[in-house]
Amino acid sequence: QVSIPGDKSISQRALIIGLISNGVTKIENILESEDVFHTLQAIILLGGKVDFKNNTIYINGSGLGNIISPDKPIYMGNSGTGTRLLLGLVAGSDATVTFYGDNSLNKRPMSRVIIPLEKMGAKFIFAKPGRLPLTVIGARKKGITIPINYKIPVVSAQVKSAIIFASLTARGKSKIVEKNRSRNNTEKMLSDCGVDIRTKTQKNKSIVIELEGVSYVNSKKVKVPGDPSTAAFLVVAALITKD
């Protein structure tokens, strides 16, 4: 009987939601990987207070919209998921944050996230368009987070999640439309934390996600489920083992 390491995407989302929650978030079975480590370091720089006890992480969150502007750029290694989700979170705040990564991450396009976040009032400064390193100036720095009605051109859970995180501080209802359904971990986890986020399927099979801006996010105990892609190695090992 084997315990499967935690899912990477859910591990990163648990950390980010812990940062913006009121109270203490308890996270068990978080994946020990470089991507998750860089996201953890990022939430500490953004104001989260973190403790480790008995392989469990406790995050005392700063509350929604209360992240701080760190005094140095945040290094994200090769974590595209962590970076794109944090871009959305910062976009809906009053913080100013610079992100950069390794050579591979710095070459990866961020425009699909940047375009909708700019429509919501965030500003971006970069040397190479749509690439890291870049600086995000939150929409609430000099105004408000503007709700958005946005159809995602290419289905992406990362882009959808970035918009959702920014929409949490918007003045009004945001609507996100996907041509097909992508992973809905962000919606499920935020719903568990008391956020009124609704998903419905249209007649043309497109998916519509709607949510209102909120004043707070409840803290929640999270036990990160095992990752099927990690389990696959053990499944194959079992299949080729006699008996």
N, C-alpha and C positions, 0 to 999 in steps of 0.2 A: 504494500500500500504506500503510495507516493503522493506527497503534496506538491502540486504544480506551482511554480513561481507566478507571481501576480502579473496581470495584464499591464503592459506598458502604458497604453493610452489611458486606461482607467486610473492607473497610479498617478499619472501627471495631472489628470483632471481633479483627482481627490486633493492633491496639494494646492492647486489653484483655487478650488472652491473653499478649501480650508482657510486660505488667505483672506477671502472676502466675507467669511461667515462671522456671525456674532457668537462668541463663546469659544469653547475648545472642541476641535475636531480630532477624533481618534482614528488613526489609519493602521490597519493590520494587513499583513501579507503584501506590503508594497514591494514592487520589483526593485532589486538591487542592480541597477544598470547605470551607465554613464548618462544617458539621456534623462533619466529620472533624477539623478544626482544634480545635474545642471539646473533642472526646473526647481528642485529643492533649494539650491543656492540662490536662485532668482527670487523666490518668494521671501526668503530671509532678507535680501537686500531691499525688497519692496515693503517691508514692515512686519512680516509675519514672525512670531516668536515660536521657536521650535524646540521640543524636548524629545529625547529618545529614552524609552524604558522597555526592557524585555522585548526587543525586536518590534516595538510599537512606536509609531510617531504621533506626537501630540502637537497640534498647531493651535496657538492662541491667535485667532484672526484679528485683523485690523478693522474689519467691517467693510461693507460695500462702499466703494468710492473713496475710501480713506487710505489707499496705498500711498507710499511716500516716494519722492524723487530721490533715487540713490545718488551718492556722491561720486560714483564711478560707473563706467559702462558695465553692462551685464553680459558675461560670456556664456553662450548657450551650447558650446561644443558642436555636436552634429544633430541636435534635437530640433527637427523641423516642426514636430507637433507642439512641443513646449513653446517654441518661438511664436508660431502663428496664434496659438491660444492666448499667450501673454500680450501680443500686439492688440488683440481685441479688448482684453481687460484694461490695458493702459489707455486705449483709445476712449473708453468711457469714463475716465478718471480726470483729476486735475493735476496729474503728475507729468513730468517730462523724463523720459527714459531712453537711453541708448542701448541697443542690442547689437552684438556681433557674435560670430561663430568661427568654426574652423574653416579651412580653405573650401571644403565641400559645401558647407552650409552657406557660406558667403556667396556662392555661385547659384544657389537655388532661388527661383523667382518667388517674390512675395506680393506681386501686383494683384493677384486674385483676392488677397485679403485687404490690401491697401485701398483699392478702389471703393468698396462699400464703406469702409471705415472713414474715408475722407468725406463721403456723403453724409456721415453722421456727425461731422464737425471736427474730427481729429486732423492733425497736420503731421506730415512726415518730411524729414530732411534726410537726404542720402546723396552720396557721391555718384553712385551708379543707379539709375532708375530701377526701382523694384528690387534692389539687392541690399543685403547687409554689407557693412554696418549701416544702421539707420537709427534715427532719433524719432521717437513718437512724442508729440505734444497732445495730451489728452483734450478731448472736446470741452471739458468743464474748466479748463485752464482760463479761458476768456469768454465762456458762454455756457451752453447746455449741450447735452447729448441729444441729437435729433433722432427721433424714431425713423425707421426705414421700412420701405416696402421694396423688397429686393428679390429678383429671380437669379439664382446662382447659375452662371453659364455652364460650368462643368461641375458635376456632382462631387462634393468634397465635404467630409465630416469636419475637417479642420477649418475650412472657410466658414461653414455654417456655425461652428462652435465659436469662432472669433466674433462673428456678428452677434450671436446670442449673448456672449459675455459683455460686449459693448452695450447691447440693448437693455441690460439690467438697470442701467442708470438713466435711460432715456425718459423724456417727458411725454409719455403716451405709448401707444401700441405699435410694436414692430411686427412685420410679417415677412417671413422668409419662405421662398418657394424653391423646391428641388424637383427636377425632372423625374428622378428616381430616388428611392430611399437610401440614405447613407447610414452609417452606424449612429445610433441615437443615445450613446452613453451620456452626453452632456445634458440632454433633455431629461433623461431618467434621474440623473444624480441631482440636478437642480430641483426637479419636482419633489424628490425626497426631502429636500431642504426647505420646502414650503413655497417655492416659486410657482406661480400660476402660469404654466407653459403648456400650450395645447397643440396637438398634432392631428391633422385630418387629411384623408385621401380624397382628391378631386375625381370627377368622372373621367378625366383624361389620364388618371393614375399618378398625376403629380402630387407631391407632398407639400402641405402648407403648415408651417410652424408659426404660432402667434404667441406673443407674450407682452405684458405690460411692464413698464419700468417699476421697480420695487424699491422699498426703503431699506430692507435688510434681508439677509439670507441666514436661515437657521443653521447652526452647527449640527453635525450628524456623525455617528460612528460609521466608518466605512471598512468593510472587509473586502479587499481587492480580490476578485475571482481569478482563478487560474487562467492562463492564456492558452487557447487551443493550439496555436502554432508552436508553443513550447511543449505542450503535451504530445504533439505529433512525434517528436523524437522518441519518447517513451513508448508510444503506441507501436512504432516500428520495431523498437527493441523487443517488445513483448511478442510481436508477430514472428520474429525470426529466432526466438528462443524456444528450444524444445520443451514441450509440455507447458 
